[in-house]
């Protein structure tokens, strides 16, 4: 069985009200999966979606049974508050059609009783009273001074005065923070707080609500850049006090440009407004209640908090509206009471849409202008034939998007409705909230929409058809997947490349071909005049679980350009959307990178659907073989002919012989200026003739952790420990996991590493236990963030890390720096024992065969109690800081190489 967890539960959960979490990833075996579930705290939670289409997994594994193609799963897990702390194991359970059941321990979750936040000290100013107190919650992040000051002044000038304003800032940079401190001093009713780390827009509002004093009666939400009319609060309070059952009131707004120009006199210029409790099913699908337009009773926060975890495009105001409708009434004030400023930096803009016909859904299969133009060049018969074929392909592409809708676009709907359902709504509301989950329920929603002449922008229909497509995939496509693939290939439905350039491959038919096309080819770069020059760093993904050596190197490399005064942007090539929560974690992961990553822009660059605006002065940095092709594509739009290729390994070794290996190898013959991670890698490229001395570029040695004041003593109460860098995943084959396991196994056969004296710990893979043929137990403890990783290393005696590539790998050096005696491998004369010895005598490098590695492990085991030797070897001959690793001069020489590649207009035309 192959599996991977992509979204896990938090390691620590402390809640005061039941909440819903997701466990997501992929799993497949050599027979079809019957069911997937998770076990936690004595309960079993069944996957509500599994056998989800995953062409990305299939592209890596390409199993002959094609089960990897349908390997995705999502398991909702409901957790109640606990009265005492308890650590519980989260177990993944997979049952296959042949009856085989496999259970894997995924992680350990610490469940703790909820502790009330120590209420922030808010001393009410003179003249402000607890009775009928209204608290304005304003969440900020890097607000522009002009807009923020305008908003604060409009709040101060309200004709209702018994309010305080709690501003919760989400780690704005010092410039913006200083502006806020200065502006908020003008009124002592304003209290400014700051998060310890960046939480993101959604969770920042949740934190702001947690700061509201318990004696408050009302809560109003505010954005950082609107303009309130003087009577906004007074008229809203007048409305909310009309009826005891009213829980929330919201008003209309004008849509205004930053310069004051009115775009729309009302938010509802086209779209119909709805807000009654009887329309809870509509609210769960498409929101109408804008947060900044709202005032609600403080008592409602007991039901609102905690927010549902942010799965999908969830917004706080939609969640608050659902809870308000579920617990009482919502009322609407049909006059604008503030200006909503529409400009580029809004989190979400004015969303307005008219009533749509169901036939709009079929527009997606129509031919594009480009396709029509290309078809017009053919004779009537061939044009007709190709037109029909293109319509089929466009239709299949639309079906693919329809399939994905349930799993991607509608995730927020299921998040909000499912969480509301477990917060004990009345029976009638349970029925309304359940409608998005069933075909019959979605039909009822659509009939209501038609009857009342409302619109959900066809979201209910999109979800309805998505569910049907998903049912058909499971019932028909998966059982007959091989025959369908053979039929499509026979009919040549996905081979228009020789006739129509703007073709699209059919994903459900041959996912590996889709991935080949998308991965390294076909992005849309739009040249914009007068756009400021930007350094564009291409990376694969934004994933806090993979924030280790390679990505740390990429970000620090980009940071050097930022420090030289360049504008920097991160372009993400292998994610359609950047998960906001993951981005927050990445930005906060490394304190030395936090300020830099908090200000640079992250932008998806997944396919040609996303338009990337560039200037002719832009510079592009590739960080992998496939981003090299994309950078080579982008640079053709600029005045330069070269991009920068940051090479952190010889990437063809990542693959067995095949297309990816050939493509990776060919990327080194593009036009670039190289920058190598380690001098050793640069020498290897020189030795195999890929670069010449005159264009060898620059190199740096990635810094490793430094362990100051290292103390090593015999620890009587614990066994000796061997730390094995074990990465069994197919994509990490270069770490020679099977050879490492067999070397440890052989060392046991030769009389070493007994269970009585040794613990074998493995990091870098998943969590679980493994038994080798000789009986050696390996305890896999997974991956760690940098802090826990740094704490972990010095507690071990031997380090074992292999790498089948010319790159030395940082881990053996880092292990040596932590005082471990290390065994690693050599590589074809370029990475030899002499090379490692000049770094540290703690490292023993031998040929990567089982017998030699086993003897090397035994030899190092004999020396573990020579602590002076180990401490002396921890003073590695290797940089520990990025300031020493990448110098300004090297960056400037690299830029000079790019600048000197400028081509003339005549040459551009020739190209």
N, C-alpha and C positions, 0 to 999 in steps of 0.2 A: 504493500500500500504506500502510495506517495501522498503527502499532504503538506499544507502550509497554512499557518494562521496569519491573516493579514490585519484583522481587527480583533483585538482581545479586550477583555474587561479591564477596568482600572485595577492596579495591584492593591489599592486600598479604597474601600467604599464606606462612606459614613453619611447616612441619609436619615431624615426624619419622616419620610413618606415613601411609600412604595414607588419604585422606578423601574424602567425597562432598559436593558442593555442588549447589545448585539455581539455575537461571536461569529466572525465571518472569515472565509478563506476558500481553499479548494482541496479536494481529496478525490482520488481515483485508485482503482486497482485493476486486476486483470479480468474481473467480471463486473457486471452492473451493480451500482449501489441501490439497495432497497430503502434504507432509511438512515438519517443522520440525526444525532441528538447530542445534548450536553448534559452532564450530571454535575450538580452542585448542591451542597447543603442537604443531601438526601432527596433531592428532587431531580426529575428528568425533564428537560425541555427539548421539544421536537423542532427540527428545522421547518420553518414555514416556506422556505425556498431551497431546493437543492437540484442538482444536475443543471446548474445555470451555465449557459454558454460561456466558455473561456478560451477564445482563440489564442490568447497570449500564452496560456499554459500549454496548449497543444503545440504551439510553435517551438517550445523548448523540449518537450518530452516526445511528441510525435509517436505515441504508442500505437501499435498496429490495430488495436481494438477501437481506437478513437474515443475511449472513455475520458481521456484528459480534456477533450474538446468540451465535454459537458460535466465539468468537475466543481463548479462554484457552489457555495452554500451560504445560508444566512440563518442563524439560530437566535430568536429573541429569548432573552433570559430575564425573568422578573424577580427582583430582589426586594424583600421587605426589610424594614428597620430591625435591628437586633438589640437585645438588652445587655449582652455582654460580648466582649471581643472574642473573635474566633477566627483562626486561619483554616480555610477550606480549600480542597483541591478541586480545580476545574478540569473535568474529564471529557474528552471528545469520544463519542461512541459511534462507530460506523458498522452497519449491518449490510452484508452483500447478498445478492440474490441466491447464492449457493448456501446460505445459512451461516457463513463465517462471520463472526463478530470480533471487531478489534477495538480496544479501548486505549487511549493515549492520554497521559496526564499533560495538560496544556500549561497550567500555571497554578500558583497558589494565591488565593485572594484573601486579604485581611478584611473581615467585616467588623466594624466598630460601632458602638452606640453613638448616636448623634450628640454632639456637644454644641450648645448654643454659642454663637460667636460672642465674644466679650463685646458688649455694646459700645461702639465708639462714643467717646465723650462728646456730646453735642450740648453745649450750654445755650439754651434759647435766649436770644437777645431780648433786651428790654422792649416790652410792647408786643411780644409774640407769645401766644398762649397755647397751652396743650389742647385746650378745648377747641374742636373744629380745626385742628392744625392740618394743613396741606403740605405734603413733602414733594418737591419736584426732584425727580431722579434724572440726572443728565450724565450720560456716558460719553467720554471724550477719548480721542486719539489723534494726536498731531493736528489740532484745529488751526485753520488759518486765522490770524489775529483779527482781521477785519470782520469776518463772518461771526466769529465767536463773540467779539465785543458787541456787535449788533444784537445778537441773541440775548446776551446777558442784560443789556440795557432794556430790551423789550420785556424781560422777566421782571426786572426792577420796577418798571413803569406800570405794572398791573394794578388795576383799581381794587382788587382784593389783595390785602397786605399780610394776612396771617399765614405766611408760608415760610418755609426754609428750603433751600436748594442744596441737595447733595450732589456734588460733582465727583464722579469716580473715574479717574484717568487710567488708561490702559498702557502705562509706560511710554508716554510721549517722550520725544527727545528733549534735551535740555532747553533748546530754543523755544519750543512750544510751551513747555512747562513754565518757563519764566514769564512768558506772555500771560498765561492763565493766572499765575500768582499775582501779577500786577493788576490785571483786570478785575479779579474777584475781590480785591481789597476794598473796593468802593462800597460794598454792602456787607454788613456783618451777619446777614441772614444766609450767606453763601458759605458752604463748607467744602473744602477741596481735599479729596483723598486720592491715594495712588496705589495701584496693585503692585505686588512684589514682582510679578512677572506678567508678560503680555498674555491676556486671556482670549482676545478676539471680541468682536462686537457683541455677539450673542451672550457669552458668559460674563462680559463686562456689565451688561444690564442686569443680569442675575445677581452679581456681586453688589451692584448699586442698590437693588431692592433689599438685600440682606442688611444693609446699613440703615434702613429706615427705622426710626425709633418706634417702639411698640405702642406708644401713646398717640401716634398719628391717627387721623381719621380718614384722610384721603391721600392718594398718590397720583401724581401727574408725571407723565414721561416726556422728555424733551430731547431733541437732537441738538448737536453742537452748532448748527449753521442755519437755523430757521429764523423767522421773525414773528413774534407773537403780537396780536393786536391787544390793546389795553384791557379789553373785556373778556379775554379768552377764559381766564379762570373763573370769573364771577358768573358768566352765563353757564358755564359747564357745571358749576356747583349748584346753581339754581335748578338746573335740569335734573341732576342726580338726586336732589332732595325732594323731588315731586312724588316719588314712590319708594317705599321701603324696599321693594324687590329689585329696584334698579341697582345693578352691580357696577356698571361701566357706562360712561357717556363719551361719545366722540363727535367731532365736528367736521365740517367741510373745510377746505383750504383752497387758496389760489396757488397755481403753479407759476412761479416767477423766476426769471433768469437773474443771475447775480447782479446785473446792471439795473434791475428794477423793472425790466420789460415783462409784462404779464403774458404768459403763454396760454393759460387756461383760467377762466374765471371760477371754475369749479373742478375738483378732482374727478367728478362724475360727469364729465362732458359727453362721454360715450357709454361707458360701462354702467350697468345698473347696480345700485347699492342694495345690499341685504344684510341683516344683522339680527333678526329675531331668533329666539331659541328654536323655533320650528325649522329654521334653516341651518341648524348645526351641521347637517351633512354637507351643505354647501361651504360653510366656513372651514370645515376640515380639509376641503379640496382647494379652495381659492379664497384667500383672505380679503376682507373689505375694510377691516378696522385697523387704521394706521396708528402706530404707537404714539407718535408725537401729537396726535389729535385727541388722545384719550386721557380721561381721569377715571379712576376707579377707587372703590372703598378699600382701605388698608386691610380689612378683615379677609379680603379675597387672596391676599398673599399667602395665607396658610394653605390654600389649595394650589396656588401657582408654583410655589417653591417646594422642592427643587425643580428647575426646568428639566425637561427630557434631555438626555444626552443628544448632542448635535449630530444626528445622522441624516444626511441629505441637506437640502437647502432650507433648513429650519430657521424661522424668524421668531423673535420673542413676542412681537405683537400678535401674531396669529395664535400662538399658544395662549396668551392672556385672554384673547377674545373667545377662544373655545371654552376655557374654564369659566369665564364670566357668563356666557350663554348657557352653560351647563348648570350653573349654580343660581341663576336668577335671570334678570333682564338686561339687555343692552338697549340704550336709546341713542338717537342720532339728532344732532343739531344741524338743521339744513341751511346754515349760513357759514361762510368762511370766517374763521377766527384766527387764522395765521397764514403767513406766506411760506410755502414750501419752496426752498431755493433749489432749482434744478441746475446742477453743473457737474463737472466730471468726477469730483471726488466723493459724491454721495455713495453710500453703501449700496443703496438700491434706488433707482429713479422712479419717476411717475409711471405707473403701469396702468395703461388704459386700453381697453379693447371693446369693439362692438360685438353685437350678437353675431355668431358665426353659424354658417350652414354646415351640415355634416359633410357635404361634398368638398369642403376646404381640405379635408384630410387627404383627398386623392390628388391634390395639386403637387405633392412631393414626387409623384412618378413622372410628371411632365418633363420633357426634354429641356435642358438648359440652353441658353442662347448659343453658347459655344458648340454644344452638340448639334444644334440645328444648322449652324453655319458650316460645320464640317460635313454634315450629311448632304448639304445642298450641292456639293461638288460631284456627287455620284449620279450615275444613270438612274432612271426611274425604278427599274426592277431592283437594282442593288440598294438604292436608297430605301425602298420599301422594306427589303429584307433586313437591312441594318437598323432601320427605325424600330421595327418590331422587336428585334433582339435587344436594342437599347432600352425600350420600354420594359422589357422583361427584367433587365438588369436593374433599372431604376426602381422597379416594383420590388425586387428582392432586397434592394438597399433600404427601401422604405419599410419593408417587413423587418429587417434587422433593427432599424431604429425603433420600430414599434415593439419588438421583442425587448429591447433594452429599457424601454420607458418604465416598465414596472420595477426594474431593479436599480435604476439610476435616478431618472427624473421624478418618480413618484415616491422615492424613499422618505421624503419629509412628510408626505401625507400619512404613510403608515406609522411613522414615528409619533406624530401628534395624535392621531386617532387611537393608536394602541395604548399610548400613555394615558390618554383621557379615559379610556375604558377601564383601566385598572385603578382609577381614582374615584371609584364608586359613584358614577352618575345614576340618575333615576332611570327606570326601565325604558321609558319612551326615548330618552337620549342615547341609551345603549343601542337601540335599534338604528337611530340616525347615524351614530358614529361607526356602526358596523357596515354601513352601506358600501364604503370604498373597497371592502375586502371581497365582495362577491359580485358575480355578473348580474344577478337579479337586483342587487342593491344599486349598482351603477346605472342600470336601466331605470330604476325609480328616480334616481337623481336626475337623469337626462329628461325624463317625462316632466319632472317638476320645473326644470330649466325651460323647457318648451312651453309649458302651460303659463308660467309667470313671465315669459319673454325675458329671461335673465341669460347670463352667459358665464361659463367658467373657462372661457377661452378654449373650449373643447377638451379640457383636461379629463372630464369624466369619460368622454368617448375614447380618447387616447388610451386611458387606463383600461377601458372595457376591451378594446381591440388588442391591447398588449396582453391581457389575461388570456384571451382566446388564442393568440399566437403562441404563448407559453404552453398552453394546454396541448396544442397541436404538435409542438416540438417534442414534448415528453411522450405523447401517445403515438406519434407517427415518425417524426424525424429521427429520434434516437434509436428506436428499434430497427429502422430501415436506413440508418445513416450511411452504410457502405454502398447500398444500392442507389441511394439518391446521389451520392458523390459520383458514382460511376456513370449514372445517367447524365448528370450535368456535364461531366467531362466529355462524354460521347457526343452530346449535342453542342459542345464547344460554346456554352453560354457565357463563359467568363473570359473569352479570348477575343477581345476587340482591339487589342493594343496595336495591331498592325494596320487597323483601318480608322479607328477613332482614338485620338490621343487622350481625350478627356473621359476615359472609360473608368468604371469602378468594378472592382473584383467582388464577387459574391461571397460574403463572409461565411455563411452557413455551409457553403460547399467545400471550400478549401482554405481553412484559416491560415495555414502556413504561407500561402501566396499573398493573402491580405497583409500579413505581418511583414513579409519581405518588402512589399511595395511601400507600406506606410513607414516602416522603421527608419529608413535612411533616404527616402525620396519624397518629394512633393510637398513643400511648404510654400505658403503665400507670403512673400516679403514685398511690402508696398513702400515705395520710395516717397518720402514726404519732404518737400522743400522747407528749409529753415528749421528743421528738427535738430535739436542739439545732438552732438556726437555722443554715442553710447558704446561702451564695451559690453558685448553680449556674450555671456557664458552659457554654453549649452550643457545641461545636465540631464540625466535620464529621469529621475523621480525625486519627489520630495517625500521622504519617509524617515521619521525619527528612528525607526528600528534599524535602519541602514546608515546611521550617522557615525561612520567610523573612518579609518585611515584615508580611503580614497576621496570621500566627500569632504572631509576636513581639509585635505589638500586642495581640492577644487575651490572651496569657499575662501581659503586663505590666499590662494593665488589671485582670485578676483579682488579680494580686499586690498592687495598691493596696488592695483590700478586705482581703486577708490581713494587710497591714501595719497596718490599722486594728483588727485583732483578730477579724475574722470568720473563721468556718470556711468553706473554699472547696472545691468539688468540680467536676471537669471531666466533663461528660456528652458522650459521643461518639456522634453520631447516624448516621453512615454506615459503621460497621464493626460486624459482629456480634461480633467478638472483637478485643481489643486485643493486637497482637503484642508479647509481653514484650520482645523484642530491640529493636523499634522504640521502645518506651516508654523503655527505658534510654538509647537514643541521643538521644531528644528531651530527656530529663531532663539529659543531660550536654552538650547542644549549646551552650548559652549559659551561661557562668559566672555571669552576673548573675541568671539565673533558676534555677540549679541547686538551691539550697537550697529555694526555694519549690516547684518542681516535684517535688522528692524527697519532700515530705511531704503534698502534696494527693492526694486520691483520684481516679483515672481510672476511669470506669464506662461500659460500653457502654449506649447508649440507642437501639438500632437499630430496634426494633419493639415491638409490644405484648407480645411474649413475655418481655421483661425487665421486672421490677417495680422501679420506682425509688421508694424510700422517701423521703418528704419530711415536713416539719412545716408547720403552717399559717403559720409565720413565714418560710418560705423565700422567697428572692428569686431571680429567674431573669434571666439575661443572654443575649440572642440575639446572634449574630454574623453572621447571614446571613438572607436572606428566609425560607428554609424553617425555620430554627431559631426565627424569630419566630413562626411558626404553632405550633410545639411549645411555646414559652414561653407563648404566649397560652393554650394548652390547659392547661398546668401551673398557671398562676397562678390559674385558676378554682377550684383546690383550696385556695388559701391565703386569708388574710384581706385580701389586697391585690387591686386590680383592674388594676394596671399591672406590666409587666415593663420591664427596661432593654434598649434596642435600641442595640447598638454598631454603628454604620454606618460602614464603611470605604470605601464606594463607592456609587454609584447603580447598583444591581444589575440593573435591567431592561436596561441596555446590554450585559450579558453574553450576551444571547440574541437570536436573530432573532424576528420576530413569531410568537407562539404561546403555548401554555399557560404555560410557565415564565415568560415575560416578563409575562404578565397576573398570575400569582400573585405574582411579585416586586413588581410595582407595587402590588397590593392589600395587600401586607404593611405598607405605610406608612400604612394607614388603620386599623390595629389600635390598641389602647389601650396606649401605652407612653410612657416618658420617654426621649428620644433622647440619645445621646452620639456626637458625630461625630469622625471622624478627619480633621482639618484644618478650619479656619474656612471655607475655600473651599467645602467640601462642605455645611456648614451654610447658607451663603449661597445655594447652589444650591437646596436644599430650600425655603428661604424664597421664592426667586424663582419657583418653580413652584407654590407654594401648598400644599405637602404639610404644612408646619408653619406656625404663626403665631408672632409675636414672643414672646407670653406663654408659649408652650410649646416654645421653640426648643431647650431643653436646653443641653448643654455641648459643648465641642470640645477636642481636643488635636492638636498637630502631632507625628506620629511622629518620634522622633529619628533622625538620620542619622549615619553614621560620621564621625568627625573625624580628619583626617590632620595631626597636629602635625609641625612642623619639616619641612614638605614641601619637597623640593629637586627642581627640574625643570631639566634640562640636556639639550643635544643629545646623543643617544646614537649615536655614529658607527657602531657595529657592528650596529645594528638599523634596520629600516625604521620609518617612522611607522606608528602603529596606530590603527585605528578600532574601537571596541567597540560592537557592535550588540546591543541587547536583542531577541533574535529568538525568538519563541514561536509556532511554526507550528501547535501543537495547536488543534483546533477550539474547545476550551473557553477558549482564550486569544485569541479573535478580536479582542477589544478592543485588543490591542497592535498591530493593523494590520500584521501581518507582511508580507503581499504588497505593501502600499504602501511599507513600508520597503525591501524588496528592490528594487523598481522605482525608488525614489528614488536608491539607491546605483548602480543600473544606469545611470540617466539622468546622474548626476554623472560617470560614466566616459565616457559619450557626449559630454559637454560638455568633456572634456579633463582631468578630475581622476582621482585615485586610481589611478594606474598600478601595475602589478604590481611595477615596479622600485622604487617609492618607498613603497608602502603595503601593509600587511597588514590584511585585514578579518576580525575575530574576532567570533563570535556566541556569546552566552551565554543561558541560560534554557530551552533546548530539549534535544535529544538530541545525540549525538556523531556527527560525520561531516563530509563536505565537500560544497559546493554550488557549482554553476557558474551564473552569471546569463547572460542572453542576450548581453550585450556582452563576456562573457569574464571578468568579475570573479569571483574565487574567494573564497568565504566559508568560513572554517574554524569549524565548530560545535564548541565545547569543553564543552558540557553545563552542569550545575549544580554549585555549590560550597557548602561549608559557609562559615560567616561568616569564619573566619580566612583561608581561601584567597581568598575573595571580596575581603576587605580588602587582601590582598597584591596581588591582580590589578589593581585599579582604577588605582592611580597609574602603572602601566606603560603606560598608553594616552594618546593625545593628543586624540582626539575621541570623545565619547560620543553615541550615537544611540538614543533611547528614545521610543516613541510610546504614547499611551494615549487611546483614544476614549471618554473619560468626563470628568465634571467634577472627578474626583479628580486632583490634580497628579501623583501617582505619586512615590515616593521616589527612584527610580533617577536621574532627571535631576539632582536636588538632590545625591545622593550622588556622582554623577560629577563635578559641579562642585566639590564638597568635596575630591575627589581631584585637583583641578587640571586636569581635562579641559575642553575647550571642547565645549559640548553643543548638540545640536539636538533639540528636542521640538516638540509640536504644541499649538495653541490649541484651545479648545472653546467654541463658541457664545457668545463674549463674556464668559463667566464665568471662563475660564482664558485670560488673554491675555498678550501680551509684557510689558506693564507689571507684571503680577503677578510674573512670573519675574524681571524685572530687579531688583525690590526684594529678591529673595532672593540673586541673584548675577548679575553682569554676564557670567559665563561661559556663561550659558544663553541661547540664541536660540530663541524660540518663534514658529512661523509656522503658517499654515493647513495642514491635512494633505492637500495635493495634491502630486502627484509632482514637478512642475516647481519649485514653491516650496521644497520640502524639499531637492531636489537643489542648488539655488542656495545655500540656507542651509549645506549641508555644504561646498560649495566656499568660501564666505565664511569659515567657521570654519577650514578647512584653511589658508587664507592667513595665519592668525594664530597657528599652533601654536608658532612660535618666539619669541613675545613672552612669555617665561617670567614676567616680573614681573607682567604683566597676568593671567596664569593663576593665579599664586600669590595675588595680591590677591583674585581672584574666588573662591578656595577658602575664604575666610573668609565662609561662607554665613550669611545671616540666618535661621537655623533652629536649633532646639534639637538638642543632641547627647546629652543624657542624659534618662532617663525622670523623674528627680527634677524637672527643669525643665519637662517636658512635661505630665504629669498631676499636678495639685496635689491635696492632701488636701481643700481647700475645694471643689473641683469634684465630687469623689466624694461628699462629705457633702451637697452640694446635690442631687445625683442621688438619693441615698438618701432624703432628705427628701421628694422628689417621690413616691417609691414609698410611703413611710410615710403620706403624706397621702392616698393612694388607698385606705386601708383602708375596707372595706365592712362594714356591720352584718349580723347574722344574718338580719334580715328581707330585706335586699337580696340576700343569698346565696340565700335560698329563692326569691326572685323570679327571679334569674338561672337 
